[in-house]
Structure formats: C-alpha cells, structure tokens
Amino acid sequence: MNYFELFALPVSFDIDTGDLKAKYLELQRHVHPDNFANATERERLLAVQKAAQINDGFDVLKHIDSRAQHILSINGIELAHETQTLKDPMFLMQQMELRETLEDIPSASDPEQALMDFQSEVDGYIKSINRLFSSLFQQADQVSFEKAGDEVRKLKFMLKLSQEAVALEDKLFDF
Amino acid sequence: MALLQISEPGQSTAPHEHRLAVGIDLGTTNSLVATVRSGEAVTLSDSQNRDSFPSIVHYGESGIEAGHEAKLHAISDAINTVVSVKRFMGRTLNDIQAQHDELPYILKPTENGLINIETRHGLVNPIQVSSEILRPLVALAEQSLGGDLVGAVITVPAYFDDAQRQGTKDAAQLLGLKVLRLLNEPTAAAIAYGLDSHEEGVIAVYDLGGGTFDISILRLNKGVFEVLATGGDSALGGDDFDACISQWIIQQSGYTGDHSPALQREITRVACDAKEQLSFLKVAKLSLDLPCGSHWQGELSREQFNELIAPLVKRTIMACRRTMRDAQLSVDEIKQVVMVGGSTRVPLVRQQVSGYFDKELLTSIDPDKVVAIGAAIQADILAGNKPESDMLLLDVLPLSLGLETMGGLTEKVVHRNSTIPVAKAQEFTTFKDGQTAMALHILQGERELVEDCRSLARFELRGIPPMAAGAAHIRVTFQVDADGLLSVSAMEKSSGVQASIEVKPSFGLSDNEVAQMIKDSMTFAKGDMDARMLAEEKVEASRVLEGLVSALSADGKLLDEQELTQIRHAMSELEQAVEAGDLKAIKQAIGDCDNASSSFAAKRMDQSIRDALSGQSVDDI
C-alpha cells in the first residue's frame, strides 16, 4: 500500500503536515465505523478495516522515520526486516558513549537535569537527521536513497535511546 | 428542478422516523440512562423523579431487585446484595483479593480464574449482575419512550482492558440489548461538554468515579473529538476513599471483634457519609453502633481526611503527568479541565488537579450526569436520527497489546494510545521441521514481564502446512475495533492457508458460554426461547434490508445490471423468508444477501474515499 496515494499526496519527504491531517480527518469522516452503525455486517467490518488502514497510513506519514522508510520502500529499498547492520564506526562509537551517559544518569547529582540534557542532546541528533532526509530525498537518486537508508538505521538507534530515556524517567520519577 | 435528497451511506433513508436509542452510564456506584428528546439530551427519571439508580443488585427471597429497592437490603442482607460489581468485571479472584481487604460476599473462582458470587439464587458472575443493573434502566427507557430500543451506547472507563469491555458488552447482550457502541466515559463527557460550549482546542477530562479513574486529553475541532492520550487506573475511585475512612474508624473505635458483613457495610456507609460531609464542612461527626451494644462517636477533620487520601490522589496526578507526556503536551497547552464523576467533589482532588494543570477547573456541568448525556448524544447519531451530523470520534487504545515471547517477556504489537480502529500484523515462523501448530499468548499491559500483564487469550494456530523449520511465514493480525475490542486472525503466507484459530479467552466468556447464560436466564419454555431467537433474527433481517435499500439508493449507480439483479434477488428472498417466519431460512437468506453485496460494499467504500479526497461529500452532490 502506497500511503501517499491513499492520502492523494505526492511522494515527498517534505509534506505539509497540516494538509495531511486535514485529509486524514476527511477520510475518517467518511469511513469511520460510526457511520456504519446501521449498515450490514460486511460493511461494518470493511469500515473497521479501512479506518484502521487510514490510521496506520497517517501514523506512517506523520513520523519522520516511518515516512522515510515508506519512501524507500516505494523505491524498492526494503528496510523493514533487514539483517544488514550499520557499518559506521564513528556513529557506533557515539552510540556507545550516549549509552554510557544514559546509564550514569541515575547516579548523577541531579538526575532530572541530567535526563533533560540527555534528551535534548538526542533530540538534536534526530533533528539533524531530519534535515539530511530533506536534502537526500530531494535528490531522489539511488546513491541518495542508499544514504537515506543508512540515516534511517541511525535514526532508529536514536529513537531507541529516546524511548529508553522515557522509560528511565518513568522509573526514576515513579510515573 | 427538485433536488434528490441522498443521505450519508449507511444511515436511515427515512429522516422522519425517530429511532429510540439511549445512552447508559453503567457506573460503579450509580447508573443513569439518558436519551435525546426533541433535540435535547436528558436523563430519564422514574415515577419518583429519580434519575440516578444505585448499581446494586439484591438477590432476595422473593426475586431479584436492582437500584433503590436493592439498596434497602445492603446492610440487612449484605451477603446477598452485590454493590460496586463493576470493580469485579473481568477480574480474577487474585486481583480482587489484592485490592480489597474484606468483602461481605462469598467469592468462588471459576475455571478460567474469574469469579462467581454465591447468593441465595446460586452462583452469579459480574456479567450477570451487571445485566440486572441494566434491566430496569432499559425497562424505564422503553416505558418513557414508548417503544423498543434499537440499541444503546454504554459507557466504560477509558482505562478498561479488553476483558472488562467485553464483559460489559456481554451484560447488555444477555438482555438482548444491542450495543451501538462502547464509549469511553471521558470521551462521552467531552462530547456533552464540547457540543454544548462549542469550545475548540485541547481539553483534559479528569474522571474520578466510584471505582475507576480516567484522564483523557482531547483535541476538539469542528465536530472532531480526537483523543490524544488516555491514562488512569481501573481500580481507583471514591470507594477507596471510603475504605481509608473505614480503616480509620476501626482504628479509632478500638473495635477488635468480628466483622460481620452487616457491620462492614455499616462502617462503609458511615465512612461514605463523612466523606460527603467533608466536601462542604470542615469537620464531620461520625457515629457507629457496634455489636455488643456499645456505641462509638468521633470527629474527622478535613485535614485528617486529606492526609488519609493523599496517596490515592497523588496516584491520579502521576497518571495525569504520564498521560500529558504521552500526548506530548505541556500543561499550558490545556485550555480547559473538565471534572467528571462524583469523587471530583472532594476538595483535595479539586485542589491537586487545579494545582497540577495550573487552571481553574470546570465544575459547572453536573459531574454525575455528563457521561450519560454524552452517551445519549452519540446514541442518537448512531441510531441514524441525525443524518446531518458531522461528529467524528477518534478514540485510542488505553493499554498496549502484545504477545508472549521466549523467557516470559511481552513483545508489544499495538502500542497504547494508538488511534482505533487499528490493525497490526506480526510475522512468526516455525521452530521445528514439519511443525503444524503454534501456541500464542495475547497480553495487555505496559509491563515487560508476562506475569505483570493481563492475559487476554491463548490461541492455537493449527493446520500450518509442514515445512522446514523457519520456512513458514505466519502472519498474525491484531484488529481492535472502535469499541476497543480485539480480534485476531492468522494466515500462513507462503501457502495462503488460513490457519484455524482456537480462541480461549483467559478472562472472558466464549460465545458458547454467553449463549448458555442467555438460556439459563430464560425461565420460559423452549417455545419462548425460539420466539425470542426468531424475533431477534427478524430485527437483524430488517436491518440488513434497510441498509441495502439505503445503500442502493445512494450508490446503486456503482453497479452493473447483473450485480444489481443479484442483490435485488437476494433481498426479495430475504423478504420472503421473513414473511414465512422460518428462523433457519432467514439466517440463510441474510448470509446470501451479505455474499451478494460484498463487492458492492467494497465499491461503496472506495467511492467514499474518492469523495473524501475530492473534497466532496455525498450530500454536496
């Protein structure tokens, strides 16, 4: 399924998120199961499936990692179940350092501040990958796509760190 | 030229025919029923002008009573009077014993871990008790509205898990009541509030009831009610405040004797009274008759009360923080905080919530009625009485769904706060050569360990074609509908074989068990049972026919001559079967109609997607 088609949007990394949201809501207004409370069983099931697909599409296009991955997939580069690993020693070194920082947070003198600093550092890396995507996808050639693939892999590492920071926040501050 | 009027797909073609539908707030402490009358949503009252009915069921010598009549027996016949049964819904004996110190009932575990309550009328489960609470509400509605209901929207705590939701739906099904939708309580409140105030922007709904707590963050925009995140605790409410005071009373009174069920209820009643007084008084006076003729009197100040309940209130604030983070919002982005549920009258609750959100709270709407009112508005729309409505509700899954993996760990497949309906697939492969079956364990919850999550169901996939280990690709699809209910399907991809699934709900009832309970609840002869089934099938048939008539008038143009003939033929067969009154033939004909119209349904769906994207809705044409 090409979700850009579902939302009648051009395949592009730089989408207008306001436009995406408006189209999403308009689609849901038409297919949401609540419109089919009195319809036949078949139509109701179909509505659940369609509404779920639209929700999924919106989710994929909304987030930069899944949007990038989706564009690559449309262009024949499948990252979903890949076994290929990242071969970038610099990046991996940086990951290890970040991981150590995260592990040290609970014993920091001000864990709350340390966690906030950590999160903004990771956010900074995520933002810079976002900018890279923008230029790579505009070039739209095989080399750029492959580079973008590597950036998606890196982004996943960063997002994982970000999630772990949130989990740590839960643990430390008893959410 | 007169323009042809075409209604929204799936909605009634006869705008003047008002269909009777209600919203029911099935609460822990009290339940209400509401409907839309002459365009206004109102709660329905009994002959004594009461619109709030205690969620209490008394299994008495002369029969089963619910509501105010049942409440009269809460102390004198405590063991046969079930209160706050909502707290038991979808729960195991272990869950319940962990939460409550002492309960005045005899609880028996069932085979699948759920509980039965031993009463004078034998063993009853929480689903049956809930259906007894619903029964007089439905009767009241049918009497006040003067006809049969087409269905009801029943509210549930947003934080209810799959087992608790399914149990609520089963309770209605036991009565033969069609559930148009299970609606989350805070979302219902938001509808009532939003449609009334025309407020737009992000609001928080803090809903603290008798036994459950929900916090939902919603964005309201031009008829769209979009839940951004929800959180809560389905075992935290005003009952727990009462329990804190009860413990304090026992401590203060120095009473060390036995706690008979009657005495427990009496202490709870005194505690609840004190709690209510402390909403407007600084000090509450308490008095209690103890066994052996002694009498205890005491005073509880608001400060002392605040101290007793502070840890509970703090738990709700932590849930608010977590939910705000899930919604990725800061408190200054919240425009309004709507307070729902009787327990939001407690001053400490108001003070803490207002402190956290740094806002004045909206308490002008009746916290006891707003949920039923919202449900009634939604029921009116779902029943097809408001074809011009452009309301859209986008709710979320409250708790993540996952699968057990190696080592007793949970792997999340659908994350909490995903907008529903949602469908996610996960692929698995076989572990051994020639393996033809696979066991899956479905869980709900946020924790890593299987034992910390709620077990929803165990599935056996059978009929996998024998292949080398790792060669089979089994795709398991989780689908959650708009009610928040899960269904699972599986298929082996390389061969296209649909693996058969044996569903064994861990804490729910199978369809057969529900059918058995319906049978058990029938005190009539078999002939009456058949009559009921025939009547229900006829209603279903007329729904199918009406749906098709409306679909054909709206989108008949999508069909070629042959398809149209097939559908019309199936419809007339169904009409004849209904005429003949043969249950089997009606069932068969409904199935035939469904098959004949399946590609039509798909075409209509595609058409409405095209309409949506071209910015044209059907009624603009």
Interface residues (C-beta under 8 A of the other chain):
Chain A: L6 F7 A8 K23 L25 E26 L27 Q28 R29 H30 V31 H32 P33 D34 N35 F36 A37 N38 A39 T40 E41 R42 E43 L46 A47 V48 Q49 K50 A51 A52 Q53 N55 D56 F58 D59 H81 V166 D170 D174 F175
Chain B: E8 P9 G10 Q11 S12 G151 L180 R181 V224 M318 R321 R322 R325 I381 L382 A383 G384 D390 L392 L393 L394 S418 T419 I420 P421 V422 A423 K424 E427 Q479 V480 D481 A482 R543 V544 E546 G547 L548 A551 C593 D594 S597 S598 A601 A602 R604 M605 S608 I609 D611 A612 L613 G615 S617
